[in-house]
Amino acid sequence: MIEDRDYLKQELADQFYPFTTDPNSRKKALWREINGCPELVTALKELHWNRRAHSYTRLQVRMIKEMLCRD
């Protein structure tokens, strides 16, 4: 289960894709899902999302969970 807390991008990708063996593939898959949902990108931008940051804030994680329907 993904908790509402700050996550490093790799940590969050590991939570979303635990059965993918390559860590870089996990991050890329999460990135593709986020970018594939324009509403999510807009919502993250409203939460001051920095694409180059190494982590997501608690509020950004909550929004990602809601929009991608993951728990």
C-alpha positions in Angstrom: 0.0 0.0 0.0 1.3 3.4 -0.9 1.3 5.8 2.1 0.7 9.5 2.0 4.2 10.7 2.5 7.1 12.1 0.5 8.7 9.6 -1.8 11.8 9.5 -3.9 10.8 8.9 -7.5 12.5 5.5 -7.5 10.7 4.6 -4.3 7.3 5.4 -5.7 8.0 3.6 -8.9 9.1 0.6 -6.9 5.7 0.7 -5.1 3.7 0.9 -8.4 5.7 -1.8 -10.3 7.1 -4.3 -7.7 7.3 -7.1 -10.2 9.4 -5.2 -12.8 13.0 -6.3 -12.4 14.8 -3.2 -13.8 14.6 -0.1 -11.6 15.0 2.2 -14.6 12.1 0.5 -16.3 9.9 1.1 -13.2 10.7 4.8 -13.2 10.1 5.1 -17.0 6.8 3.2 -16.7 5.6 5.6 -13.9 6.7 8.6 -16.0 4.8 7.3 -19.0 1.6 6.8 -16.9 1.9 10.3 -15.4 2.5 12.0 -18.8 -0.3 9.9 -20.4 -2.8 11.6 -18.1 -3.0 15.3 -19.0 -5.4 15.9 -16.0 -2.7 14.5 -13.7 0.0 16.7 -15.2 -2.1 19.8 -14.8 -3.0 18.9 -11.2 0.7 18.2 -10.4 1.7 21.5 -11.9 -0.8 23.2 -9.5 1.0 21.5 -6.7 4.3 23.1 -7.8 5.6 19.9 -9.5 9.2 20.1 -10.7 9.9 17.4 -13.3 13.6 17.4 -12.4 13.1 17.0 -8.7 14.2 13.7 -7.3 11.1 13.3 -5.1 7.3 13.8 -4.9 5.7 15.6 -2.1 3.0 14.0 0.0 0.3 16.0 -1.8 1.7 15.0 -5.2 1.7 11.3 -4.2 -1.9 11.6 -3.1 -2.8 13.1 -6.4 -0.9 10.5 -8.4 -2.7 7.7 -6.4 -6.1 9.3 -7.0 -5.6 9.9 -10.7 -4.0 6.6 -11.6 -6.4 4.7 -9.4 -3.7 2.8 -7.4 -3.5 2.0 -3.7 
